[in-house]
Amino acid sequence: MGSLFQRMKPYMAMMALQFGYAGMNIITKVSLNGGMSHYVLVVYRHAFATLSIAPFALILERKVRPKMTLSVFLQIFVLAMLGPVIDQNFYYAGLKFTSPTFSCAMSNILPAMTFVLAVICRMEKVDMKRMRCQAKVAGTVVTVAGAMLMTLYKGPIVDMVRSRPSDHQTAASPTAADDSDDKNWVKGSIFLIIATMAWAALFVIQAFTLKRYSAQLSLTTLICFVGTLQAIVVTFVMEHKPSAWTIGFDMNLLAAAYAGIVTSSLAYYVQGLVINKRGPVFASAFSPLMMIIVAVMGSFILAEKIYLGGILGAILIVAGLYSVLWGKYKENQEKEASPIPIAIKGMEGNGQGIEGEEMELKKAKTTDNNKETNSSLGALMNGTPMKTKEGTDV
């Protein structure tokens, strides 16, 4: 039972993260509709994230924190630029021009982008002769196809809750403002694609950084702190009104605090743990679940319309998701069944498994040499001739 729970922990962690991300999308959409600047929101979000996780990093990792080097700092700087600055600003801009469900649907190209980057960086090997590789590739394609179906095909409205007649009339009778809305949705789609590309790059680079800087709480704190400083610079350049920084005890404060504490500090930390154990493709493969959760929550909270194309796309996305996860599950099974499990564990962790393997080999060689020496000494003491490896009498 305990081993089953240990195997299920990464799955449960990523599913919990998707619920957290879904809540952030709904709350943030309300805040942005109320006039909140997404540049300022990014600053406050990561300031909350830094303050919430820094105490845990300082206390829990004070003895195990690796030494900071220039190369590690540069990687943290890049991670902060990709996550808090590029990804968040472009994602919020895309969310503002579109809707929560649409934004989540577009972000589901993340597994495909991450898989391609992981293959380029040699973190994932593609052998199309193996069934597990075929499943991962096919699942990625099907996931993207489902996301695109949701984006390009609407179809009739499916009532998640009872809608007013005017809703159906509005959907059936386009107005003159539809052209402007379509342009905004195209613009928002481009922003969302850029955000997803940045997020995929963050997945891959974070996997490399965790191997050199294994203090995950400290790494999360540094990413959020450096990202806050970078976001402040970007906001001063883009926002020239001092009133944009004003925030009170309202939805804007809730959006910043929720996003900072839940989807930045906690999410970055849990995401890092999962990436370190299962890899970036596994972590990104759960993103389609967020779209389904947001679609349901949006229909009840924001009265967002759900179309038939969205439901069909969601079915494809779930099918692709489980195809990718099946491929990753088979890959983990092959690693566990390897004849040299100690060496494999060492490659995935901190190298202790490889060192342990080498120590065992050295001990075995030492034992054999001792046995050979003892037998030789005994032969000499008994007057028996000893043979060398070539078979010559000594």
Helices and strands as residue ranges (DSSP letters): H 2-33, H 38-60, H 70-80, I 81-87, H 88-97, H 100-106, G 107-109, H 110-120, H 131-152, H 165-172, H 178-212, H 216-238, G 242-245, H 251-260, I 261-266, H 267-278, H 280-284, H 287-301, H 308-336, H 341-348, H 352-382
